[in-house]
């Protein structure tokens, strides 16, 4: 009981003093919340991983609870590896306990605490010997999906822009389809400009086709391919002559 009280007190002090958050305060909408749940309440664990939560940073005493992250309707567990490497696997589940993201973070193991920073929009996972790993909030969410849609299925196009998608980088022939980015409920089209400048406009729409963002990226036009890189958390759009522009995942979300 004393140990549990000390841990709760430590969480409150660190969160309030360093992270600018009160551990006791409820999470605001779209902020990650940290919850301690029974250690045996985990969803199915991916192969090679295990539930290993400790009562503190300097003990190997298993805890009856584990810290999990609730964010955007998803739940993230910080698993350790069966081979005991100094790494965590941040495994995120949807509401039906399907794995939607599994990211390895080297630097600690045997999680005992998680802290969320509002100013930095990061999560710190603290494990053995108080070693920790820090990731952006977006790192625990499902990655952006690249979807091919009919070129004439676009939402309303802002003034000065046009839908111009091609089959590859070596032709100006129109394609019947366009690649779009779907991320956290937002769909982004890569439009070209009516004046044919060498630039793309990444225009993001919500579920009601309202424009939530319109960002110009200079360097290519006439998109034919969009790819996502989980390692760098970037989106790359490739256009005419295979010239490409790259932007961070965060630019394509809410």
Residue, then its C-alpha position, 0 to 999 in steps of 0.5 A: x500500500x505504501x509503495x502504491x501511494x509513493x508511486x501515485x505521488x511520484x507520478x503527480x509530482x513529475x507530471x505537474x512539475x515537469x510536464x505541466x499536467x496534473x496526474x489527477x486531472x481528467x484528459x481533455x478531448x483528443x489528449x492521451x490519458x494514462x490509466x492503470x489497469x489489471x496486468x492480466x487484462x491485456x488483449x492478445x499479445x503479439x508473438x515474441x512479446x510479454x506483459x512485464x510491468x513493475x512496481x518501480x524502477x529499481x525492483x523486479x517485483x511484478x505489479x498487479x497493474x500496468x499503465x496503458x494509454x487511451x487516445x483517439x479511441x485506441x489503447x496502447x500497451x507497452x510490452x517487453x520482449x521475451x528475449x529481455x532486450x532493452x526495448x519496449x513494443x508499443x502495441x496499439x489496439x482498436x476497440x475490438x482488440x485488433x492490433x493497428x500499430x506495433x512500434x519497437x522503441x529501444x532504450x528501456x524495458x519492464x515499464x512501470x510508468x507513463x507520462x504525457x506532455x501536453x506542451x511537447x505532445x509526447x509520451x514518456x514510457x519509464x522502465x527499469x532503472x528509470x530509463x525511458x523512451x519518448x515518442x510523439x503522440x502520433x507514434x502510437x496511432x495507426x499510420x496513414x493509409x494511402x487509398x486509390x479513389x476515382x479521380x472524379x470523386x473529389x470533394x469541392x476543390x478550392x479556387x485556383x486548384x485542379x484534380x490532375x493525376x497521371x498513371x506515372x511520372x513520364x506521361x501527362x495523360x490523365x489517370x482515372x484514379x488518384x492516390x489520397x491520404x486517409x489519417x485520423x478521420x481526415x482525407x487529403x488530396x494532392x491537387x495541382x494548380x490551374x496555372x501549372x506551377x511546379x507545386x502541389x496543394x495538400x488539401x485536407x477534408x473532414x468527414x463532411x468534406x469541409x476543408x481543414x487544411x490547405x498546404x502548398x508544397x513546391x517541387x512537383x505537380x501532377x501527382x501519380x503516387x503517394x507513399x508513407x514512411x513509418x520510420x520517418x513518419x512522413x508522406x511523399x507525393x511523387x509527380x511529373x518526371x518523378x519529382x517528389x515532395x515530402x511532408x510529416x504525418x502530422x500535416x495530414x491529421x486533424 
